[in-house]
């Protein structure tokens, strides 16, 4: 077990104090990070005590310490999973060779790009969610939001360590740029489009943590297979914290659906909105919006970059050794639906070039399991509605489907038909205004906003009436 040294200015389990040059570089970056956090972190809550968990080791199931912390004083830092003895490269052209502890020169640029792209998502989500504390539906939910935020901040630290430790001046410059970009800024936006979308309400936040953080789960899982061992170890530990983010989203949406179903039954017209709830069709529109945005995060369905990442060993598939027998992916193909001359047809693509699509399909299967749980909740509540995932071709802005229009079932339609039906598929201005109008803060311990059901139990052995954030 690797414990974390909290006596150092930058808590870590990588023996940072032994590398004075690296330590000085990260200590120089530290004040800039804190300035970013105070400017772009949760607005209005920097001085409040929040009941947060903090990593004290990287041992599975035993790494979390709970207590009140002011967020600017949260002990971020650099935590890597323990090394696996005699670990070998799991896939690609170098399969079976010892993993790399330093960056091979021929892969330096593409590996840096992979790390920077992943790193950029971490501060972006904090920026997107910075004002949600103003409208928290409960102190329980506010605490969950802030836990997600501080852990995203720590994940940024993990990636910045890799940039500083292994990429010299280029890495230091990239680390500075991570604090310079801003989510949604028209002049200096975040790298990936989903991380520039506004997050102005809690239904959006719960969909974001359900779908976008689940993309993070699969991207981190693919990077955990990396031949570059420091990146693999970093991602393995990040996955431990990512599970909480997914739970916040899944249970948050479920609680909205349950409450909507309850109000639907109480309403004389069978309409949850009549009693100040969020109806299931409205939740469906948010799903229709965020699920495709997150599919875009995996990249194009046919990609030479994906082939290079796999061949080099920099990025694998989800559960590479558990789910697959062939770890070289040579001489085999993957069939996918493409649009050609205005028609859809099947095309066989070399498997390595289809690795983005393979990872995306693992993600889609996981999302389907989440939706099944939501529908079980709706059935328990006696609702006549059910949630469905749209086709992976629907509302795409990246990849091979971006230049065509599809209905929710994935059938090609004209632009005119798309323009006519979009208001029934995606959130309208009126939908957003309605949901935003419900966002009133509830700061009394144990109380919940009318539009969301209470969770089944509190956190870390505490009751729902516990003072999760001292207001």
N, C-alpha and C positions, 0 to 999 in steps of 0.2 A: 504494500500500500504506500502511495506517495502522499505524505501530508504536505500542507501548504504553509509556507513561512509567512506569518502575519507580522513579524517584527520588521520586515523590510518595507520600504516605501511603496514598492510594487509587489504585492503578494504573488508568490509563484512557487512552482515545484520543479523548475528547470535549472536550479542552481545559478540564478542570474547574478548573484554577487561575485561569482568567480570570473565573470567576463566584464571587466571594468569599462571597456569601450562600449559594449552593447548596453550596459547599465546606464551609462551617461546619456546615450542617445535616447533611450526610453524615458529617462527622467526628464530630459528636455521636452519630449513629446507630452508628458503627463500634464503640465499646466495648460497646454493648448486643449487637451482633451477635456479637462475640467471646465475651461471657458466654454467649449462647445456644449457640454452637458448643461451648464447653467443657462445658456442662451436657448438651447433647442430641446432640452429635456422637459419633463412634465411641468407645465406652466402653473405657477401658483402654489406648488406643493413642495418646494425644495427644502423648506424649513420644518416640515411635519415629520413626526415619528411614524414610520411604517413598519408593520410586522412582516419582515422579509426573511427569507432563508439565504444563507451564505455558504458557499462551498468551504469545507474545512479539510477535505481529502478528495481523492478521485476514486475512492472505493465505491463500487455500485451499491446503492441502498444505504450507505452510511456517510454520505458526504455533506449533508445539509444541516446547518446550525440555524435555529430560528431565534429571532429577537427583534426588538425595535431598533431601527436605523433611520437616520436622515439620509436621503438618497445621495446628496453630494459626498457623504462620508462612507458610502457603501464600499466594501473592499473588493474592487474589481481585481484584475490581475491576469496571470498567465498560467493556465492549468492544462497540462497534457496528460492523457491516459498513460498508464505505465507501459513501457515497451514490451513487446512480445518477443521472447528469446528466439533467436535464429529465424526471424520472420522473413519470408520469401515473397517475391513479387507474384501476385495472384493471377495475372492475366496479361494478354498482349504479347508483343514480340520478345519481351525480356522475362517471360514467365519462368519462375523457378530460381532466378538469380537473387542474391541478397538484396533487400530493399536499400534505398539510398538514404544516407544521413546528411548528405550535402547535395546541392542541386547540380545535376550534370549540365555542362555548358550548352549542349545542343538543345536542351529543353528549358533553358532559363527564361526565355521570353514568354513562351506559352504558359509555363507554370506560374509566372508572375501575373499574367492576365487572369488565369483561373482564380488565384488567391484574391486579387483586387476585386474581381466581380463579386465573389462571395462576400468579401469584407464590406463592400459598399452597401449591401442589403441591411447590415446590422444597424448602423446609425440612421439609415433611411426610415426604418419602421418606427424608431423612437420619435423622429421628426414628424412623421405622419400622425402619431397618436398623442402629441404633446398637450393638446387641449381637452382631451377626453375626461380628465379628472373633474372638470367644471360641471359635467353632466352625469357623473357616475350614478348608476341605479341603486347602488348600495356600497357600504364600506368594504364588504367582502369583495365586490367586483373591482373597486378602486385598487385594493391591495393586489389583486391578480394582475391588473394592468401594470402597476408599478413593478411587480416582480418580473413580468415579461420585459419591461423597459430596461431594468438594470442588468438582466441577463443578456439582452441584446448588446448592451454596452460592454459587457465582459467578453462577449464573442468578438466584438471589434478588437479588443485588446489581444485576443488570441491570434487573430490574423495579422495585426500590426507587428506582433512579436516575430512572426515568420518573415515578414517583409524586412524588418530591421536586422534580423539575425542572419538572413541568407541572401539578401539582394543588394547589400551595400547602399551606395548613394541613391540608386534607382528606387530601392525599397523605401528609404527614408522620404524621398520625394512623393512616392505614392501614398505613404502614410499621412503626409501633410494634406494631400489632396482629398483624402477621405473625410477630413474635417472641414474642407472648403466647399464641397458640393452640398446641395440642399434639396430635399424632396420637394418636387413641384416647382422648383425655381426655373423660370423660362431661360435664364442665361447660363445657369450651371446646375442642371438637374442631376439626379441620381442616374446610374447607368441603365438600369432596367425599368421599363415603363410602369410595371405594377407598383413600383416604389415611388412613383411620382403622383399617384392617384390620391385624392383627398380622403381622409378618414374622419368625417365630421360627426358620426353618430355611432352608437354602440352596436347596432346591427351590423354595420360595416366592420367594426373592430372584431366582432365574433366571427364574421365570415372571413376576414383577413387572417385571423389566427387559425381558422379551420383549414383554409385552402392555401394561403401563401406560406404559412409556417410549415404546412405539410410538404410543399415544394422544397422548403429548406431541409426537411427531414430526408428527402430522397437525394437532394444534391449532396448533403453531408454524408449520407450513406455511400454514395458513389465515390466521394473523395476519401472516405475512410478506407477504401480499397487501394488508395494511391501507393505507388512505388516509392514516393517521397515520404519517408516514415514520419518526420515531424508533422507534416500535414495530416497524415492518417491518425496519429495520436491526438492531435488537436480536435479533429472532427469527431472522433469516438467519444471524447468527453462532452463536446457540444451537444451531441445527440441525447445525452442524459438529461440536459436541461430543456432541449427542444420538446420532449414529451409533455412537459408541463404546459407549454404554449399551445400545443394541439388540444390538450384537455380543456384549457380555458375556452377555446373557440368552439369545440364540439358541444360541451355542456352548456355554453352560453346560448348557442342557437337552439339547442333542445329546450332550454328553459323558456325562451321566447315562443317557441312552437307550442309548448304545453300551455303556457298562459293564454296564447291566442286561441287555442282550442277550447279552453275553459270559458273564456269570454264569448266565444262563438256560440256555445251552448246557452249561455245566460242571456244573450241578445234576442230580442223579439224577432229580429230579422235574420238571425244566424250570421251576423257580421261583427267580428271582433272589434273593428274600428268604431262601431257604435258606442262601445264601452271603453274606448281609449286603449285598445290593444293593437298589436301588430298581427294582421291576418296572415294566414299561410300563403296565399297568392303573392303578397308583398315580399315575404321571405324568399319565395321562389324567384322573384325578379332579382333579388340580391345574389342568389346562387347563380342565376344565369349570367350575371355580370362578372363575379369574381372567379368562378371556375374557369372560364376561357382566358381571363387575364393571367391566371396562374399556369395554364397550359402553355402559354407563350414563353414562360420563363425557362422552359426546357430547351428552347432553340428550335431550329428548323428540323422538320421530319427527315430530311435528307441533308447530311452535313459532312463535309470533309474534315471540319474541325473535330467533330465527334469521333470520326475514324482515327484521327491523329491522337486524340486524348487516350483512346482505348489502346491503340497499338503501342504507344509509348509507355503505358502503364500508369499514366497520371490520374486516370479516372476510370473506374470500373462500372459495373451494373449493381443495382440493389441486390444484396444477398448473393454476391457473385458465386461463392462456393456452395451455398445451400441450394440455390435454385437452378444452377447451370452445371452441365458436365463438360462442355466444350468452352475452354477459357481463352482460346486464340481467335475464334470467330473468323476463320479464313475459309474461303471456298463455299460459303453458305449465304443464303439470301433471306431477306425479310419482305413479306408481301404487304403492300399498303395501297390504299385508295388514293389516286391522284386525279386532278382535273386536267383534261387534255381536249383542246378544241371544243370547249363548252360542255364536255361530257365527263362523267366519272368512270374510271376504269382501274383495274388492278395492275400494279407494277411491282416487279421483284427488284429489290435494292440490295446491294451488298450489305451484309449484316453490320459490318463496322460503320458504314455510313448511316445506318439506321439506329445507332445507339441512343440518340436523343429520344427517338420514338419508343424504344424498348423501355427506357427509364420512365418515360411519360405514361406508358401503359401500366407499369407497376403502381404509379401514383393514382391513375384513374381507378384501378381496382380497389385501392385503399379508400379513396373518396366514396366509392359505391358502398363500401362497408359502413362508413359513417352515415350516409343517407339512409341505409337500411335501419340503423339504430334510431335515427330521427323518426322514421315512419312507424317503427314499433311504438315510440312514445305517442305519436298522433293516434295510433290505433287504441292505445291504452286510454287516451283521453276522449275517445269517441268521436274524433273529427272525421269528416267526410273527405278531407283533403290528404294528399300525399306529395312529398317532395321528389323530384326527379332530376338527374343530371342531364344537361343538354348534350347533344353530340359533340365530340371533340372538334368537329369542323365549324361549329357555330360561333360567330362573333370573334373570329381570330384576326389578330393584327400582325402576327409573325408566322413565318413558315409557308408551306405550300398551299394553304387555304386562305391566305390573307387577301388575295386579289379577287375572290369570288364571294357570293352571298349564299348563305345556307339557312334553312329554317332550323328549329330546335331538334328536329329528327335527323338533321344532316343532309337533307335533300337540297339540291341546287335550286335557287329561286332567282328571279330578276331583281335588280336594284329597286324597281318600282314596288314590287311586292314587299321587299325588305323595309322600305320606307313606310309602307302602310302598316305593317305589323309590328314594327320595333317597339311601339309604345306599349304593346301587350306583353312583350318579352323582357324588356329592360326597364330599370327604374326611370320613371318620368320625373320631371321637375315637381309635379304635384305629389308624387310618391315620396320624394326626398323631403319636400316641405312638410308632409304629414309626419314622417318619422322624426325629423328634426324637431318638430313641435312637441313631441313626446319627451324629449330629452331634458328632463328636469332633475336636478340632483337630489339624492336622498342620503343624508349624512347621519341619520340616527341609527346607532348600532342595532342590528337585527331586522331593520325595516328594508323593504324592497319597493322599487317603482312598480306601478300598477301593471306595466306591460311585460314584466318578466317574472317567472315563477322563482321561488326560493330554491337554492340548491338543497340537496338531500341532507348534507351535513356540513359542518365547518371545516376549517383547515388545521392540520397539525394538532389534532386533539382538542381544538378550541370549539366553542359553541358558535352558532350563527350570531349570537348577541355580543360576541367578543368585539372589542374596540380595535379592529384591524388597521385602521388609520386614525391617529389622534388628531381630530379636527380642531 
